[in-house]
Amino acid sequence: SLRKNDDGSMTVGVSVADVAAWVRPGSALDHAARKRVNSQYVHDMVVPMLPLPLSEDLLSLHGGQRRLAKTVEMTFSPEGELLGTDIQRTVFYNANRLNTGDAEKIRQSDYHGHQDIKGVLNQMCHLAAKVKSGGESGEQDSLGVKRMLETFITQSCKALGHELAEAGISTSYRNQVEKNTKSTYDAEPLGHASVGAEAYVQWTSPIRRYADLDVHRAMGRLIDGK
């Protein structure tokens, strides 16, 4: 999501279904998810970490439906500098459910029926280019939709990791001490070399990764000041 502010800054929101609101620690669902650790993909089959009625319905941000979510809002200057982060529980309404291919077609098309979506996509793609380049000149003026999403998701993982570490909250930090080495999960932040972050977490797939669910629970403690 995108919000333009009166001072010229822009706030980008990354929202993910709030799995922690449904899967409570110590419950039967939690024990089953802990045992599986991740959803398993074998050939054309999927063994889901969580039951399909949850993962494909209540925990999926279907278009036109309200869903419990957690949101990381990042406010950037017009030059792409991160000015602040806000982490909150939200009720998310998906007004336009699009895959990256369809979104890219809308962004590049002359079809007038999608002008509002096209405008937002273009603004986000331009901002993502500035964020990725660190405000330096000579980089791309705009990114495609897929790379835009990757940029803001990575930024949300860095921003959230920073906020959790600053608050002294232990969770499943994703660490990589040196580039081109294997990443590990640790209770404390050791830094992630590939993304240039002192604290980094993965939080966007709590339906299929138990470590991400652990981070969502840590987000709850951060929001509640615990």
C-alpha angles and dihedrals in degrees: 000000000000132000124182114214129212093247092057096259121125128221118211118195125204110195128190129182110267100242091167090065089064105030108060123195112265095017124127089254090052094050091050092049092048090052093052094040092189140015107268121224114201118172105304094340131092125203099198122217088221129034115276096242086064102035096043099037124017093027096044121089096229118185116266095015133103116236135179108252144165116232133199109201117196121190116207133189117238086263093057099257115147107242101175148340130225123190119195148153110253143177103235123208113193104213095173118028106193136158118227094257094055092043091053091050091052091048092054099036132096093219107131095206092080102042094125093051092041091054094051092046092051092049091050093047091051092047092047090056090055092046092050094048093045090237093299120141123239095054128110116296091220140007128221118255095260094052090042090057092046090051096052094041090053090047090051091052091051094044093047092046090052093050093048092047092047089054091050093241118157117219140133100306115187107227134188113171095188131024118260092023129113117278120233138196115237135169091237130046115259096167134261113246099193095057096033096239130141088206125022135173136179111225108150099089108049089142092066107019121060092202089060089051088053089054091051089056089050089051088056090054090049093050092047094045093241 
